[in-house]
Amino acid sequence: MSAPTAPAVDPVDAPVEEHATLGSITRDYIERVKGGDVGSLPAVLGLVALVIVFSILRPDTFTTELNLANLIGQSAGVMVIAMGLIFVLLLGEIDLSAGVTGGTAAAMLGIVLTNRDWPLIPSLLVGLVTGTVIGLFIGAMVAKVGIPSFVVTLALFLGLQGVMLHLIGEGGTIGYRNEFILKLNNGSMPIWMGWTLGIITVLGYGLSTFLKIRNRRKRGLTAEPMLLWAIKTGAFTVAVLAFVYYLSKERSPNPLLKSLKGVPNVVIIILVLVVVLSYLLARTSWGRHVYAVGGNTEAARRSGISVSWVKMSCFMTCSTLAAAGGILLASRTNSVSPSTGGSDTLLLAVGAAVIGGTSLFGGKGRITDAVIGGLVIAVIRNGMALLNQPSSVVFMVTGGVLLLAASVDAISRRRASASGRV
C-alpha cells in the first residue's frame, strides 16, 4: 500500500541545488517536465499563445485597457467557483451543483437585501451561509451516507434550479440596488490604491518566497537557489506593475461623461482568496490531509486522518466559494435571475480548474490553477467574440481545450508514475 501523496509541486517551484547556475536550473526544469511534472506550464503557454494570436488578429479591440478590465470582470465569478471546485477535485470527487449553488446564494442575498431591506453585512452572511449549508448537506451525503458525489450533486443541480424558480419566479429577476454589491464586479479602486495593492503584492510574494528558502536551508533541506528566486520575483514584479499601469490608464469610450480607470475592485477579492486558500492548502495540517485523502484514501484513513471530516469540509468550502462566485456573477449583471449560475457556468468553472492544472484524478492542484484556467477560458470566449465567431465555434474550441488539458493531465500522470515522481 502506498503512502499518502504530498501536495503536487509545480516545476517552477520544485527545489533545486543551492548553488545551481542558470544552465543547471534550466536542465533540471526540463528533466522534471519530461518526467511528467508539468504543473500549470501548459496553461501558461496556452494563455500566452492565445493572447498573442488575438492581439495580432484584433489589435484595435483585444489589447485595449477597456477589454482587459472586461476580461477580469467576465471571468471573476467563474474563477471563484473554480477555486472552490479545486478542493473537491483534489479528493477525486466532483460537484455538479456548484453553479446553481452560487445562483441560489445570490437569490437569497437579493431577497433579504433588496426585498426585505436587511443591512449589508447580515445579507452577505445569509448568501454565504446558504452555500455553506448546501455544502454541508452534500458532504454528509457523500461522506456519511456513502452516495457518490456525482449522484448527490446531480440531484442538487436539478433541485436547486427548482428552488431558484420558486424564490424568484418564472422569468423574474431581483435587482441589486446596494452600491457596495454593484461595485464588487463593476467598480474600480482609486489609482493610488491600485498601485499600493500592486506594491504590497510584489513585496509579499518576494518576502514570503525568500523566507521559505531561508527556512529550508536552516533546516538542512534542499532549497531553490537565489538566482532562481531573483528571476521569478523579477518577472512577477514586472507583470504586476505592468498590469497596474495598464489598468490605471483612462479606458472610457467617452471620458467626459464618465471616467473609467483603475484596477477593478474584484481583483482584490481574487487576490485575497488566492493568498488565504493557498495558505490553507499548503501550510496547514488540514491542507496536507486534503492532498493525502486525494492521493490515497485508504492510506490516509490508516494514518489516522478523519477522511469523512476532510470530505465534508471540502464540500462546504466548495459551496461557500460557489456562493461568493454567484454573488459576483449577479453583481456583474446588477441582478439575479433563475439563470444565474446556470447554463454553462459549471462547465466553465470545472474547465478553468482542469485547464489550469488541477487533476481530475485527485491529489494534484493549486488555487492559482483556477485563476490561470479562468483567464484561458475568458480569453478564448472574449477573443472569439471579437472575431465575430458564432457560439457554436466558441463551445467547440473551449471543449477542445478542456479535452487537451485532461489529456495532458492523464499523460503527465503516467510519465510521473513511470519516473517514480508519484
HUSUL-V311821 format. One record per backbone hydrogen bond with DSSP energy under -1.0 kcal/mol. NH is the residue of the N-H (numbers start at 1). CO is the residue of the C=O. E is the energy in kcal/mol with one decimal. If there is no record, write none. Layout:
[[NH;CO;E] [NH;CO;E]]
This chain:
[[13;10;-1.1] [14;10;-1.0] [20;17;-1.4] [25;21;-2.6] [26;22;-2.2] [27;23;-2.4] [28;24;-2.5] [29;25;-2.2] [30;26;-2.4] [31;27;-2.2] [32;28;-2.0] [33;29;-2.2] [34;30;-2.5] [35;31;-1.6] [36;33;-1.7] [37;32;-2.6] [38;36;-1.5] [41;38;-2.2] [44;40;-2.3] [45;41;-2.7] [46;42;-2.5] [47;43;-2.6] [48;44;-2.4] [49;45;-2.5] [50;46;-2.5] [51;47;-2.4] [52;48;-2.2] [53;49;-2.5] [54;50;-2.7] [55;51;-2.0] [56;52;-1.8] [57;53;-2.4] [58;54;-2.7] [62;58;-2.6] [68;64;-1.9] [69;65;-2.1] [70;66;-2.1] [71;67;-2.5] [72;68;-1.7] [73;69;-2.2] [74;70;-2.9] [75;71;-1.8] [76;72;-1.4] [79;75;-2.6] [80;76;-2.2] [81;77;-2.1] [82;78;-2.5] [83;79;-2.1] [84;80;-1.6] [85;81;-2.0] [86;82;-1.6] [89;85;-3.1] [90;86;-2.3] [91;88;-1.0] [92;89;-1.6] [93;88;-2.0] [101;97;-2.3] [102;98;-1.8] [103;99;-1.7] [104;100;-2.6] [105;101;-2.4] [106;102;-2.3] [107;103;-2.1] [108;104;-2.4] [109;105;-2.3] [110;106;-2.3] [111;107;-2.4] [112;108;-2.2] [113;109;-2.6] [114;110;-2.2] [115;110;-1.4] [116;111;-1.6] [118;112;-3.0] [123;119;-1.6] [124;120;-2.7] [125;121;-2.3] [126;122;-2.1] [127;123;-2.0] [128;124;-2.6] [129;125;-3.0] [130;126;-1.8] [131;127;-1.2] [132;128;-2.0] [133;129;-2.8] [134;130;-1.9] [135;131;-2.4] [136;132;-2.3] [137;133;-2.2] [138;134;-2.3] [139;135;-2.9] [140;136;-2.3] [141;137;-2.2] [142;138;-2.3] [143;139;-3.3] [144;140;-1.9] [145;140;-1.8] [147;141;-2.3] [152;148;-2.1] [153;149;-2.5] [154;150;-1.6] [155;151;-2.2] [156;152;-2.0] [157;153;-2.2] [158;154;-1.7] [159;155;-2.9] [160;156;-3.1] [162;158;-1.3] [163;159;-1.9] [164;160;-2.4] [165;161;-2.0] [166;162;-2.1] [167;163;-2.4] [168;164;-3.0] [169;165;-1.7] [172;169;-2.0] [174;336;-2.4] [176;334;-2.6] [182;178;-2.3] [183;179;-2.0] [187;183;-1.2] [189;263;-2.7] [194;190;-2.1] [195;191;-2.2] [196;192;-2.3] [197;193;-2.8] [198;194;-2.4] [199;195;-2.6] [200;196;-2.6] [201;197;-2.4] [202;198;-2.3] [203;199;-2.8] [204;200;-2.8] [205;201;-2.4] [206;202;-2.7] [207;203;-2.8] [208;204;-2.3] [209;205;-2.3] [210;206;-1.9] [211;207;-2.8] [212;208;-1.8] [213;209;-1.9] [214;210;-2.5] [215;211;-2.7] [216;212;-2.0] [217;213;-2.0] [218;214;-2.2] [219;215;-1.5] [220;217;-1.3] [221;216;-3.2] [229;225;-2.0] [230;226;-2.8] [231;227;-2.2] [232;228;-2.6] [233;229;-2.6] [234;230;-2.5] [235;231;-2.4] [236;232;-2.4] [237;233;-2.4] [238;234;-2.3] [239;235;-2.3] [240;236;-2.5] [241;237;-2.6] [242;238;-2.2] [243;239;-2.0] [244;240;-2.4] [245;241;-2.5] [246;242;-2.5] [247;243;-2.0] [248;244;-1.1] [251;260;-2.9] [257;254;-1.3] [258;254;-2.1] [262;247;-3.0] [265;187;-2.3] [267;264;-1.5] [268;265;-1.1] [270;266;-2.3] [271;267;-2.7] [272;268;-2.4] [273;269;-2.3] [274;270;-2.5] [275;271;-2.3] [276;272;-2.7] [277;273;-2.6] [278;274;-2.0] [279;275;-2.0] [280;276;-2.1] [281;277;-2.1] [282;278;-2.6] [283;279;-2.8] [288;284;-1.9] [289;285;-2.2] [290;286;-1.9] [291;287;-1.9] [292;288;-2.2] [293;289;-2.8] [294;290;-2.2] [295;291;-2.2] [296;292;-2.6] [300;296;-2.3] [301;297;-2.3] [302;298;-2.3] [304;301;-1.6] [305;300;-2.1] [307;305;-1.5] [310;306;-2.2] [311;307;-2.5] [312;308;-2.6] [313;309;-2.9] [314;310;-1.9] [315;311;-2.2] [316;312;-2.2] [317;313;-2.4] [318;314;-2.6] [319;315;-2.4] [320;316;-2.1] [321;317;-2.4] [322;318;-2.1] [323;319;-2.0] [324;320;-1.8] [325;321;-2.6] [326;322;-2.6] [327;323;-2.0] [328;324;-1.8] [329;325;-2.3] [330;326;-2.4] [331;327;-2.4] [332;328;-2.0] [333;329;-1.3] [335;330;-1.2] [336;174;-2.1] [340;337;-2.0] [342;339;-2.1] [345;342;-2.4] [348;344;-2.5] [349;345;-2.2] [350;346;-2.9] [351;347;-2.5] [352;348;-2.4] [353;349;-2.1] [354;350;-2.5] [355;351;-3.1] [356;352;-2.0] [358;353;-2.4] [359;364;-2.7] [363;90;-2.3] [369;366;-1.4] [370;367;-1.3] [372;368;-2.5] [373;369;-2.9] [374;370;-2.1] [375;371;-2.0] [376;372;-2.0] [377;373;-2.3] [378;374;-2.3] [379;375;-2.7] [380;376;-2.2] [381;377;-2.5] [382;378;-2.8] [383;379;-3.0] [384;380;-2.5] [385;381;-1.7] [386;382;-2.0] [387;383;-1.3] [388;385;-1.6] [389;384;-2.6] [394;390;-1.7] [395;391;-2.7] [396;392;-2.0] [397;393;-2.7] [398;394;-2.6] [399;395;-2.6] [400;396;-2.2] [401;397;-2.3] [402;398;-2.3] [403;399;-2.5] [404;400;-2.3] [405;401;-2.4] [406;402;-2.4] [407;403;-2.1] [408;404;-2.4] [409;405;-2.1] [410;406;-2.3] [411;407;-2.7] [412;408;-2.8] [413;409;-2.0] [414;410;-1.8] [415;411;-2.4] [416;412;-2.7] [417;413;-2.3] [418;414;-2.4] [419;415;-1.9] [421;416;-2.9]]
